[in-house]
Structure formats: C-alpha cells, structure tokens
Amino acid sequence: MGQSQLTTFGEHIRTLREEAELPLRKVAADLNIDPSLLGKIERNERQPTKEFIRQIANYYKIDPKMLSNEFLSDQIAYKILDEEADIEILKVAEEKVQYLKTSKKKANAK
C-alpha cells in the first residue's frame, strides 16, 4: 500500500461506500445495523466488531483478512500515539510475536 493510499479503517469503509454510490442508510439497513453506528465507525468514533468486519468485507466483496489487518494496524498506530511511544516499539513487538509463536508451538507439541 503506497503512502498516499494510507487511510484509517473508518475512512476506508466510507470510501468503499462512496465509490459504490450507496447512501449510509442503505448500507446500514443491508447490514442490519443502526445508521448512526455505521456513521461512527466511518468517523473512527466507534470500533467495529470482528463480525462487522466480516460482514462489511462480504458486503463489498473484499478480502476479510485485508480488512481485519487494516483495523488491527489502526489499533496499533493509535496505541503508539496514545502512549507517545517511539516507533522502535514495533521492532520489539515483532520479536515478541516471533517468540510467542515459537513458545506456542512448543507448548502444543508436548
């Protein structure tokens, strides 16, 4: 994903809807959710559930894993900003993920 294409999860969802030329109320009705909730998700004021991410991916016929990754990357970015952490924390987190994966494999092998 190029730098100019970076958006938040909510912005991405709004763009999908606008490109499909669908009103917010129509999408919300199709997904059986309140229009105000969809609006808040689009404005990054509310967090989507895993079920919502799956539903919206199916609705727009896009890869749910890609959409989930976009949401999770938002969460990580916001956490780093909130904590005023250095971006180096991502390298440490990546190492910990590898450690945890290895530990989990060893535990499952027993």
Secondary structure, 3 states (H helix, E strand, C coil): CCHHHCCCHHHHHHHHHHHCCCCHHHHHHHHCCCHHHHHHHHCCCCCCCHHHHHHHHHHHCCCHHHHHHHHHHHHHHHHHHHHCCCCCHHHHHHHHHHHHHHHHHHHHHC
